[in-house]
């Protein structure tokens, strides 16, 4: 990594409330042999400040999986030719893989539209994983999201039956982590190998 990038990483980690935790994950070395790890760490010092929180989320998820006993973890799994993109992919002992695309919402007016952007759905659906999961950190309560009908709309996307999203999201699982709980779509789906989400 270029010295300027390393400088920026150290500076951002020093300023961030998550800085200590992420520095500990990096310095532990347990993810350092994971494919894509270096790319994710360099995102912390990217010229685009929005890359920092993305990298924090990816490193945190990778660390959770590692601590649960899963050691086949990959970061930034991309295929530019077909525009496929997974932030984190983990494979369990049976060879079953879970691919995650992670999104943080910042109180958008229409959370459904922010989640179900055709590009996001396309990148995930073209990616290679047995289970494709969109992991969303959003604001508000489970009851508020249910009252707005967002889980029902995302279920239509999962089934490939949404009137405006064609079939791009067919088969994608959604995990909505909200202020007071988590919604899994479809309900009861297995969204990770060890129940860490």
NORJOSUL-V46596 format. One record per residue. N is the residue number from 1. SS is DSSP state (H for helix, E for strand, C for the rest). Layout:
# NORJOSUL-V46596
N/SS
N/SS
This chain:
# NORJOSUL-V46596
1/C
2/C
3/H
4/H
5/H
6/H
7/H
8/H
9/H
10/H
11/H
12/H
13/H
14/H
15/H
16/C
17/C
18/C
19/H
20/H
21/H
22/H
23/H
24/H
25/H
26/H
27/H
28/H
29/C
30/C
31/C
32/C
33/C
34/C
35/C
36/C
37/H
38/H
39/H
40/H
41/H
42/H
43/H
44/C
45/C
46/C
47/C
48/C
49/C
50/H
51/H
52/H
53/H
54/H
55/H
56/H
57/H
58/H
59/H
60/H
61/H
62/H
63/H
64/H
65/H
66/H
67/H
68/C
69/C
70/C
71/C
72/E
73/E
74/E
75/E
76/E
77/E
78/E
79/E
80/H
81/H
82/H
83/C
84/E
85/E
86/E
87/E
88/E
89/E
90/E
91/E
92/C
93/C
94/C
95/C
96/C
97/E
98/E
99/E
100/E
101/E
102/E
103/E
104/E
105/C
106/C
107/C
108/C
109/C
110/C
111/H
112/H
113/H
114/H
115/H
116/C
117/C
118/H
119/H
120/H
121/H
122/H
123/H
124/H
125/H
126/C
127/C
128/C
129/C
130/C
131/E
132/E
133/E
134/E
135/E
136/E
137/E
138/C
139/C
140/C
141/C
142/H
143/H
144/H
145/H
146/H
147/H
148/C
149/C
150/H
151/H
152/H
153/H
154/H
155/H
156/H
157/H
158/H
159/H
160/C
161/C
162/C
163/C
164/C
165/C
166/C
167/C
168/C
169/C
170/C
171/C
172/C
173/E
174/E
175/E
176/E
177/E
178/E
179/C
180/C
181/E
182/E
183/E
184/E
185/E
186/C
187/C
188/C
189/C
190/C
191/C
192/C
193/C
194/C
195/C
196/C
197/C
